[in-house]
């Protein structure tokens, strides 16, 4: 995606960053006539919100950062090959999904009414 953007519009690519997005957010705040920003950020929005707070602390009012993501997951932690791995993998989403599935199958194995049950938790797992 970045390669195609660079080929088609390299000047634009120089302005596609979280800091640029935070500055755009502040421009929008000012454009609607708000003195302070109220913001709710989830996932990447937590990184954007934290960046905004660092850049414009006096422009922030109520800021909620929900489901924070480690900044290194968005910045690749300086690893040039990290871009080959999805952010979901870098923040460990598959481990959480696996733990949830294992718990579900364990509970399902205890229930004769569960469609996925193989008769016991051990067999269902």
DSSP file (Angstrom, degrees, kcal/mol; ACC not computed):
  #  RESIDUE AA STRUCTURE BP1 BP2  ACC     N-H-->O    O-->H-N    N-H-->O    O-->H-N    TCO  KAPPA ALPHA  PHI   PSI    X-CA   Y-CA   Z-CA
    1    1 A X     >        0   0    0      0, 0.0     4,-2.2     0, 0.0     5,-0.2   0.000 360.0 360.0 360.0 -48.8    0.0    0.0    0.0
    2    2 A X  H  >  +     0   0    0      1,-0.2     4,-2.6     2,-0.2     5,-0.2   0.879 360.0  54.6 -63.6 -37.1    2.7    2.5    1.0
    3    3 A X  H  > S+     0   0    0      2,-0.2     4,-2.1     1,-0.2    -1,-0.2   0.913 109.1  47.0 -63.1 -42.5    4.7    1.5   -2.2
    4    4 A X  H  > S+     0   0    0      2,-0.2     4,-2.3     1,-0.2     5,-0.2   0.899 112.3  50.3 -66.3 -39.6    1.7    2.3   -4.4
    5    5 A X  H  X S+     0   0    0     -4,-2.2     4,-3.4     1,-0.2     8,-0.2   0.917 110.2  50.4 -62.7 -42.9    1.2    5.6   -2.6
    6    6 A X  H  X S+     0   0    0     -4,-2.6     4,-0.5     1,-0.2    -2,-0.2   0.888 111.9  48.0 -63.2 -39.0    4.8    6.5   -3.0
    7    7 A X  H  < S+     0   0    0     -4,-2.1     3,-0.2     2,-0.2    -1,-0.2   0.891 121.4  35.0 -67.7 -39.6    4.7    5.7   -6.7
    8    8 A X  H  < S+     0   0    0     -4,-2.3    -2,-0.2     1,-0.2    -3,-0.2   0.842 139.0   4.2 -86.4 -35.6    1.5    7.7   -7.3
    9    9 A X  H >X  +     0   0    0     -4,-3.4     4,-1.6    -5,-0.2     3,-0.6  -0.496  59.8 169.3-153.1  73.6    1.9   10.6   -4.9
   10   10 A X  H 3X S+     0   0    0     -4,-0.5     4,-1.0     1,-0.2    -4,-0.1   0.808  80.3  59.8 -62.3 -29.1    5.2   10.7   -3.1
   11   11 A X  H 34 S+     0   0    0      1,-0.2     3,-0.3     2,-0.2     4,-0.3   0.896 105.4  48.5 -65.8 -38.6    4.6   14.3   -1.8
   12   12 A X  H X4 S+     0   0    0     -3,-0.6     3,-2.4     1,-0.2    -1,-0.2   0.903 103.2  61.0 -66.6 -41.0    1.4   13.1    0.0
   13   13 A X  H >< S+     0   0    0     -4,-1.6     3,-1.4     1,-0.3    -1,-0.2   0.800  93.8  64.5 -58.9 -29.4    3.2   10.1    1.6
   14   14 A X  T 3< S+     0   0    0     -4,-1.0    -1,-0.3    -3,-0.3    -2,-0.2   0.675 105.7  46.0 -66.5 -15.2    5.5   12.5    3.4
   15   15 A X  T <  S+     0   0    0     -3,-2.4     2,-0.8    -4,-0.3    -1,-0.3   0.103  84.4 100.3-116.0  20.8    2.5   13.8    5.3
   16   16 A X    <   +     0   0    0     -3,-1.4     2,-0.3     4,-0.1    -1,-0.1  -0.810  53.8 113.1-109.3  90.3    0.9   10.5    6.3
   17   17 A X  S  > S-     0   0    0     -2,-0.8     4,-2.2     1,-0.1     5,-0.1  -0.938  78.3-104.9-148.3 167.7    1.9   10.0    9.9
   18   18 A X  H  > S+     0   0    0     -2,-0.3     4,-2.5     2,-0.2     5,-0.2   0.885 121.8  53.7 -64.5 -38.2    0.3    9.9   13.3
   19   19 A X  H  > S+     0   0    0      2,-0.2     4,-2.2     1,-0.2    -1,-0.2   0.903 108.8  49.1 -63.6 -40.0    1.7   13.3   14.1
   20   20 A X  H  > S+     0   0    0      2,-0.2     4,-2.4     1,-0.2    -2,-0.2   0.900 111.1  49.9 -64.5 -39.7    0.1   14.7   10.9
   21   21 A X  H  X S+     0   0    0     -4,-2.2     4,-2.3     2,-0.2    -2,-0.2   0.885 109.3  51.6 -65.9 -37.8   -3.2   13.1   11.8
   22   22 A X  H  X S+     0   0    0     -4,-2.5     4,-1.9     2,-0.2    -2,-0.2   0.901 110.2  49.0 -64.8 -40.2   -3.0   14.6   15.3
   23   23 A X  H  X S+     0   0    0     -4,-2.2     4,-2.2     2,-0.2    -2,-0.2   0.905 110.0  51.3 -65.9 -40.3   -2.3   18.0   13.8
   24   24 A X  H  X S+     0   0    0     -4,-2.4     4,-2.5     1,-0.2    -2,-0.2   0.900 107.3  54.2 -60.8 -40.3   -5.3   17.5   11.4
   25   25 A X  H  X S+     0   0    0     -4,-2.3     4,-2.3     1,-0.2    -1,-0.2   0.888 108.5  48.5 -60.4 -39.8   -7.4   16.6   14.5
   26   26 A X  H  X S+     0   0    0     -4,-1.9     4,-2.3     2,-0.2    -1,-0.2   0.880 108.8  53.1 -69.9 -36.7   -6.4   19.9   16.1
   27   27 A X  H  X S+     0   0    0     -4,-2.2     4,-2.6     2,-0.2    -2,-0.2   0.913 110.3  48.5 -61.1 -41.9   -7.3   21.8   12.9
   28   28 A X  H  X S+     0   0    0     -4,-2.5     4,-1.8     2,-0.2     6,-0.2   0.906 108.4  53.9 -64.8 -41.3  -10.7   20.1   13.0
   29   29 A X  H  <>S+     0   0    0     -4,-2.3     5,-2.2     1,-0.2     3,-0.2   0.940 113.9  41.8 -55.7 -48.6  -11.1   21.1   16.6
   30   30 A X  H ><5S+     0   0    0     -4,-2.3     3,-1.5     1,-0.2    -2,-0.2   0.876 109.1  59.4 -67.5 -38.4  -10.4   24.7   15.8
   31   31 A X  H 3<5S+     0   0    0     -4,-2.6    -1,-0.2     1,-0.3    -2,-0.2   0.823 106.3  47.3 -63.0 -32.2  -12.5   24.7   12.6
   32   32 A X  T 3<5S-     0   0    0     -4,-1.8    -1,-0.3    -3,-0.2    -2,-0.2   0.384 119.8-110.9 -91.1   5.4  -15.7   23.7   14.6
   33   33 A X  T < 5 +     0   0    0     -3,-1.5     2,-0.4     1,-0.2    -3,-0.2   0.691  65.1 148.8  80.6  19.2  -14.9   26.5   17.1
   34   34 A X      < -     0   0    0     -5,-2.2    -1,-0.2    -6,-0.2    -2,-0.1  -0.729  37.6-159.2 -89.7 134.0  -14.0   24.3   20.1
   35   35 A X  S    S+     0   0    0     -2,-0.4     2,-0.3     1,-0.2    -1,-0.1   0.858  82.0  25.9 -74.5 -36.5  -11.5   25.6   22.6
   36   36 A X  S    S-     0   0    0     -7,-0.1     2,-0.4    -6,-0.0    24,-0.3  -0.943  82.1-120.5-131.2 149.6  -10.7   22.1   23.8
   37   37 A X  E     -a   60   0A   0     22,-3.3    24,-2.9    -2,-0.3     2,-0.5  -0.742  12.5-160.2 -92.4 132.9  -11.0   18.6   22.3
   38   38 A X  E     +     0   0A   0     -2,-0.4     2,-0.4    23,-0.2    25,-0.2  -0.959  27.3 177.8-103.8 130.9  -13.2   15.8   23.7
   39   39 A X  E     -a   63   0A   0     23,-2.9    25,-2.8    -2,-0.5     2,-0.5  -0.994  28.7-167.7-145.1 139.0  -11.9   12.6   22.3
   40   40 A X  E     -a   64   0A   0     -2,-0.4     2,-0.4    23,-0.2    25,-0.2  -0.978  20.0-176.3-125.5 116.5  -12.6    8.9   22.5
   41   41 A X  E     -a   65   0A   0     23,-3.1    25,-3.1    -2,-0.5     2,-0.4  -0.941   8.2-175.5-121.0 136.8   -9.9    6.6   21.0
   42   42 A X  E >   -a   66   0A   0     -2,-0.4     3,-2.5    23,-0.2    25,-0.2  -0.965  61.8 -25.9-125.8 143.8   -9.9    2.8   20.6
   43   43 A X  T >> S+     0   0    0     23,-1.0     3,-2.0    24,-0.5     4,-0.8  -0.340 143.3   8.7  56.5-119.8   -7.0    0.7   19.2
   44   44 A X  H >> S+     0   0    0      1,-0.3     4,-2.4     2,-0.2     3,-0.5   0.841 125.4  69.0 -58.2 -30.6   -5.0    2.9   16.9
   45   45 A X  H <> S+     0   0    0     -3,-2.5     4,-2.6     1,-0.2    -1,-0.3   0.758  91.9  59.1 -59.6 -24.3   -7.1    5.8   18.2
   46   46 A X  H <> S+     0   0    0     -3,-2.0     4,-2.4     2,-0.2    -1,-0.2   0.893 107.2  45.6 -70.7 -38.6   -5.3    5.4   21.5
   47   47 A X  H <X S+     0   0    0     -4,-0.8     4,-2.2    -3,-0.5    -2,-0.2   0.908 114.5  48.3 -68.1 -41.9   -2.0    6.0   19.9
   48   48 A X  H  X S+     0   0    0     -4,-2.4     4,-2.6     2,-0.2    -2,-0.2   0.923 112.7  48.7 -62.5 -44.7   -3.4    8.9   17.9
   49   49 A X  H  X S+     0   0    0     -4,-2.6     4,-2.6     2,-0.2    -2,-0.2   0.899 111.2  49.1 -63.3 -41.7   -5.0   10.3   21.1
   50   50 A X  H  X S+     0   0    0     -4,-2.4     4,-1.9     2,-0.2    -1,-0.2   0.886 111.6  49.9 -65.5 -37.9   -1.7   10.0   23.1
   51   51 A X  H  X S+     0   0    0     -4,-2.2     4,-2.1     2,-0.2    -2,-0.2   0.923 110.4  50.4 -64.4 -43.9    0.2   11.7   20.3
   52   52 A X  H  X S+     0   0    0     -4,-2.6     4,-3.4     1,-0.2    -2,-0.2   0.930 109.1  51.6 -58.8 -46.1   -2.4   14.5   20.3
   53   53 A X  H  < S+     0   0    0     -4,-2.6    -1,-0.2     1,-0.2    -2,-0.2   0.875 111.1  47.8 -60.3 -37.8   -2.0   14.9   24.0
   54   54 A X  H  < S+     0   0    0     -4,-1.9     3,-0.3     1,-0.2    -1,-0.2   0.850 119.0  39.2 -70.9 -34.0    1.7   15.1   23.7
   55   55 A X  H  < S+     0   0    0     -4,-2.1    -2,-0.2     1,-0.2    -1,-0.2   0.845 132.4  21.1 -84.1 -34.7    1.5   17.7   20.9
   56   56 A X    ><  +     0   0    0     -4,-3.4     3,-1.8    -5,-0.2     4,-0.3  -0.422  65.8 154.9-133.4  58.0   -1.4   19.8   22.1
   57   57 A X  G >  S+     0   0    0     -3,-0.3     3,-1.0     1,-0.3    -1,-0.1   0.820  76.9  54.2 -60.4 -31.0   -1.8   19.3   25.9
   58   58 A X  G 3  S+     0   0    0      1,-0.2    -1,-0.3    -3,-0.1    -5,-0.1   0.589 103.9  57.0 -79.8  -8.0   -3.4   22.7   26.4
   59   59 A X  G <  S+     0   0    0     -3,-1.8   -22,-3.3    -7,-0.2     2,-0.4   0.374  87.2 100.0 -99.6   3.5   -6.1   21.9   23.8
   60   60 A X  E <   +a   37   0A   0     -3,-1.0   -22,-0.2    -4,-0.3     3,-0.1  -0.728  34.3 159.7 -98.6 138.6   -7.3   18.7   25.5
   61   61 A X  E    S+     0   0A   0    -24,-2.9     2,-0.7    -2,-0.4   -23,-0.2   0.476  70.3   4.6-113.9 -98.4  -10.4   18.4   27.6
   62   62 A X  E    S+     0   0A   0    -25,-0.1   -23,-2.9   -26,-0.1     2,-0.5  -0.842  71.3 177.5 -96.3 117.5  -11.9   15.0   28.1
   63   63 A X  E     -a   39   0A   0     -2,-0.7     2,-0.5   -25,-0.2   -23,-0.2  -0.981   9.3-172.2-124.7 123.7   -9.8   12.3   26.6
   64   64 A X  E     -a   40   0A   0    -25,-2.8   -23,-3.1    -2,-0.5     2,-0.6  -0.972   3.7-170.8-117.0 124.2  -10.6    8.6   26.8
   65   65 A X  E     -a   41   0A   0     -2,-0.5     2,-0.4   -25,-0.2     3,-0.3  -0.924  14.9-176.0-115.3 104.8   -8.1    6.1   25.5
   66   66 A X  E     +a   42   0A   0    -25,-3.1   -23,-1.0    -2,-0.6   -20,-0.2  -0.849  61.6   8.5-110.0 133.8   -9.7    2.6   25.5
   67   67 A X  S    S-     0   0    0     -2,-0.4   -24,-0.5   -25,-0.2    -1,-0.2   0.960  87.7-146.8  64.9  53.6   -8.0   -0.6   24.7
   68   68 A X        -     0   0    0     -3,-0.3     2,-0.4   -26,-0.1    -1,-0.1  -0.136   7.6-148.7 -54.9 144.1   -4.6    0.9   24.5
   69   69 A X        -     0   0    0    -26,-0.4     5,-0.1    -3,-0.1    -1,-0.1  -0.936  28.2-102.7-113.6 137.3   -2.1   -0.5   22.0
   70   70 A X    >>  -     0   0    0     -2,-0.4     3,-1.8     1,-0.2     4,-0.8  -0.373  27.3-131.8 -56.8 130.2    1.6   -0.5   22.7
   71   71 A X  H >> S+     0   0    0      1,-0.3     4,-2.1     2,-0.2     3,-1.0   0.846 105.6  63.4 -54.9 -33.8    3.2    2.3   20.7
   72   72 A X  H 3> S+     0   0    0      1,-0.3     4,-1.1     2,-0.2    -1,-0.3   0.771  93.8  62.3 -64.7 -22.9    5.9    0.0   19.5
   73   73 A X  H <4 S+     0   0    0     -3,-1.8    -1,-0.3     1,-0.2    -2,-0.2   0.831 112.0  36.9 -69.1 -30.1    3.1   -2.1   17.7
   74   74 A X  H << S+     0   0    0     -3,-1.0    -2,-0.2    -4,-0.8    -1,-0.2   0.766 121.4  44.0 -90.1 -28.1    2.3    1.0   15.6
   75   75 A X  H >< S-     0   0    0     -4,-2.1     3,-1.0     7,-0.0    -2,-0.2   0.480 101.3-125.7 -97.5  -2.2    5.9    2.3   15.2
   76   76 A X  G ><  -     0   0    0     -4,-1.1     3,-2.7     1,-0.2     6,-0.2   0.484  42.6-101.8  69.3   4.1    7.5   -1.1   14.4
   77   77 A X  G 3  S-     0   0    0      1,-0.3    -1,-0.2    -6,-0.2     3,-0.1   0.818  74.2 -59.0  52.2  34.2    9.9   -0.4   17.3
   78   78 A X  G <  S+     0   0    0     -3,-1.0     2,-0.7     1,-0.2    -1,-0.3   0.530 103.1 136.2  76.1   5.1   12.6    0.5   14.7
   79   79 A X    X   -     0   0    0     -3,-2.7     3,-1.3     1,-0.2     4,-0.4  -0.775  43.5-159.3 -89.2 112.9   12.4   -2.9   13.1
   80   80 A X  T 3  S+     0   0    0     -2,-0.7     3,-0.3     1,-0.3    -1,-0.2   0.705  91.8  50.8 -66.2 -18.0   12.4   -2.5    9.3
   81   81 A X  T >  S+     0   0    0      1,-0.2     3,-1.8     2,-0.1    -1,-0.3   0.528  84.2  87.3 -95.0  -7.5   10.9   -6.0    8.9
   82   82 A X  G X  S+     0   0    0     -3,-1.3     3,-2.1     1,-0.3    -1,-0.2   0.784  75.0  71.0 -64.6 -25.8    8.0   -5.5   11.4
   83   83 A X  G 3  S+     0   0    0     -4,-0.4    -1,-0.3    -3,-0.3    -2,-0.1   0.704  87.6  65.2 -62.8 -17.9    5.9   -4.0    8.6
   84   84 A X  G <  S+     0   0    0     -3,-1.8     2,-0.4     2,-0.1    -1,-0.3   0.606  96.9  66.9 -78.0 -11.1    5.7   -7.5    7.1
   85   85 A X  S <  S-     0   0    0     -3,-2.1     5,-0.0    -4,-0.2     0, 0.0  -0.904  92.0-113.9-111.9 137.4    3.7   -8.6   10.2
   86   86 A X     >  -     0   0    0     -2,-0.4     4,-2.1     1,-0.1     3,-0.3  -0.269  22.4-118.1 -67.0 155.7    0.3   -7.2   11.0
   87   87 A X  H  > S+     0   0    0      1,-0.2     4,-2.1     2,-0.2     6,-0.2   0.879 115.1  61.4 -60.1 -37.8   -0.3   -5.0   14.0
   88   88 A X  H  4>S+     0   0    0      1,-0.2     5,-2.6     2,-0.2     4,-0.4   0.895 106.6  44.7 -56.1 -41.7   -2.6   -7.7   15.4
   89   89 A X  H >45S+     0   0    0     -3,-0.3     3,-0.8     1,-0.2    -1,-0.2   0.895 110.6  54.3 -69.0 -39.3    0.2  -10.1   15.4
   90   90 A X  H 3<5S+     0   0    0     -4,-2.1    -2,-0.2     1,-0.2    -1,-0.2   0.813 111.0  45.2 -66.8 -28.8    2.6   -7.6   16.9
   91   91 A X  T 3<5S-     0   0    0     -4,-2.1    -1,-0.2    -5,-0.1    -2,-0.2   0.468 117.5-111.0 -94.6  -0.5    0.2   -6.9   19.8
   92   92 A X  T X>5 +     0   0    0     -3,-0.8     4,-1.4    -4,-0.4     3,-0.7   0.716  63.1 150.2  86.9  21.0   -0.5  -10.6   20.5
   93   93 A X  H 3><S+     0   0    0     -5,-2.6     4,-2.5     1,-0.2     5,-0.2   0.877  70.2  57.9 -55.7 -40.5   -4.1  -10.8   19.4
   94   94 A X  H 3> S+     0   0    0     -6,-0.4     4,-2.6     1,-0.2    -1,-0.2   0.870 102.3  54.8 -60.8 -34.1   -3.8  -14.4   18.3
   95   95 A X  H <> S+     0   0    0     -3,-0.7     4,-2.3     2,-0.2    -1,-0.2   0.921 110.6  45.6 -64.4 -42.0   -2.7  -15.4   21.8
   96   96 A X  H  X S+     0   0    0     -4,-1.4     4,-2.2     2,-0.2    -2,-0.2   0.903 113.2  49.6 -65.7 -41.2   -5.8  -13.9   23.3
   97   97 A X  H  X S+     0   0    0     -4,-2.5     4,-2.5     2,-0.2    -2,-0.2   0.898 111.0  50.0 -64.5 -40.2   -8.0  -15.4   20.6
   98   98 A X  H  X S+     0   0    0     -4,-2.6     4,-2.7    -5,-0.2    -2,-0.2   0.921 110.2  49.5 -64.2 -44.1   -6.4  -18.8   21.3
   99   99 A X  H  X S+     0   0    0     -4,-2.3     4,-2.0     1,-0.2    -1,-0.2   0.897 112.2  48.7 -62.8 -39.6   -7.0  -18.6   25.0
  100  100 A X  H  X S+     0   0    0     -4,-2.2     4,-2.5     2,-0.2    -2,-0.2   0.926 112.1  48.3 -65.7 -45.0  -10.6  -17.6   24.5
  101  101 A X  H  X S+     0   0    0     -4,-2.5     4,-2.8     1,-0.2     5,-0.2   0.910 110.6  51.3 -62.0 -42.7  -11.2  -20.5   22.1
  102  102 A X  H  X S+     0   0    0     -4,-2.7     4,-2.1     1,-0.2    -1,-0.2   0.905 111.4  47.5 -62.4 -41.2   -9.5  -23.0   24.5
  103  103 A X  H  X S+     0   0    0     -4,-2.0     4,-2.3     2,-0.2     5,-0.2   0.909 111.9  50.6 -65.5 -42.0  -11.8  -21.7   27.3
  104  104 A X  H  X S+     0   0    0     -4,-2.5     4,-2.9     1,-0.2    -2,-0.2   0.936 111.7  46.8 -60.0 -47.6  -14.9  -22.0   25.1
  105  105 A X  H  X S+     0   0    0     -4,-2.8     4,-2.5     2,-0.2    -1,-0.2   0.859 110.1  53.9 -65.7 -35.1  -14.0  -25.5   24.0
  106  106 A X  H  X S+     0   0    0     -4,-2.1     4,-0.7    -5,-0.2    -1,-0.2   0.943 113.8  41.4 -62.5 -47.6  -13.3  -26.5   27.7
  107  107 A X  H >< S+     0   0    0     -4,-2.3     3,-0.8     1,-0.2     4,-0.4   0.893 114.2  52.8 -66.6 -39.8  -16.8  -25.3   28.7
  108  108 A X  H >< S+     0   0    0     -4,-2.9     3,-1.6     1,-0.2     6,-0.4   0.897 102.5  58.3 -62.9 -40.3  -18.4  -26.7   25.6
  109  109 A X  H 3< S+     0   0    0     -4,-2.5    -1,-0.2     1,-0.3    12,-0.2   0.728 102.7  55.3 -63.1 -21.4  -16.9  -30.2   26.4
  110  110 A X  T << S+     0   0    0     -3,-0.8     2,-0.5    -4,-0.7    -1,-0.3   0.580  98.9  74.2 -84.0 -11.5  -18.7  -30.1   29.7
  111  111 A X    X   -     0   0    0     -3,-1.6     3,-1.0    -4,-0.4     8,-0.2  -0.895  61.5-159.3-112.1 125.9  -22.0  -29.6   28.1
  112  112 A X  T 3  S+     0   0    0     -2,-0.5    -1,-0.1     1,-0.2    -4,-0.0   0.675  95.2  59.9 -70.9 -14.7  -24.0  -32.3   26.3
  113  113 A X  T 3  S+     0   0    0     -5,-0.0     2,-0.4     3,-0.0    -1,-0.2   0.528  78.0 105.2 -90.9  -6.1  -25.9  -29.5   24.6
  114  114 A X    X   -     0   0    0     -3,-1.0     3,-1.5    -6,-0.4    -3,-0.0  -0.629  65.2-145.6 -80.5 127.2  -22.9  -27.8   22.9
  115  115 A X  T 3  S+     0   0    0     -2,-0.4    -1,-0.1     1,-0.3    -3,-0.0   0.727  98.5  51.2 -63.3 -22.6  -22.8  -28.5   19.2
  116  116 A X  T 3  S+     0   0    0      2,-0.0    -1,-0.3    -3,-0.0     2,-0.1   0.459  82.3 121.5 -94.7  -1.7  -19.0  -28.6   19.3
  117  117 A X    <   -     0   0    0     -3,-1.5    -8,-0.1    -9,-0.2     4,-0.1  -0.376  43.5-168.2 -68.7 136.4  -18.7  -31.0   22.2
  118  118 A X        -     0   0    0      2,-0.5    -1,-0.1    -2,-0.1    -9,-0.1   0.182  65.4 -83.9-104.3  13.8  -16.8  -34.3   21.6
  119  119 A X  S    S+     0   0    0     -8,-0.2     2,-0.3     4,-0.0    -2,-0.1   0.022 105.4  28.5 112.8 -27.6  -18.0  -35.7   24.8
  120  120 A X  S  > S-     0   0    0      1,-0.1     4,-2.6    -9,-0.0    -2,-0.5  -0.974  83.1-104.5-155.5 163.4  -15.6  -34.3   27.4
  121  121 A X  H  > S+     0   0    0     -2,-0.3     4,-2.0     1,-0.2   -12,-0.1   0.903 120.5  49.9 -59.6 -39.8  -13.4  -31.2   27.8
  122  122 A X  H  4 S+     0   0    0      1,-0.2    -1,-0.2     2,-0.2   -16,-0.0   0.924 114.6  43.0 -66.3 -43.6  -10.2  -33.2   26.9
  123  123 A X  H  4 S+     0   0    0      1,-0.2    -1,-0.2     2,-0.2    -2,-0.2   0.850 114.3  51.1 -70.8 -33.2  -11.8  -34.7   23.8
  124  124 A X  H  <        0   0    0     -4,-2.6    -1,-0.2     1,-0.3    -2,-0.2   0.851 360.0 360.0 -72.0 -34.0  -13.3  -31.4   22.7
  125  125 A X     <        0   0    0     -4,-2.0    -1,-0.3    -5,-0.2    -2,-0.2   0.507 360.0 360.0 -65.8 360.0  -10.0  -29.6   23.1
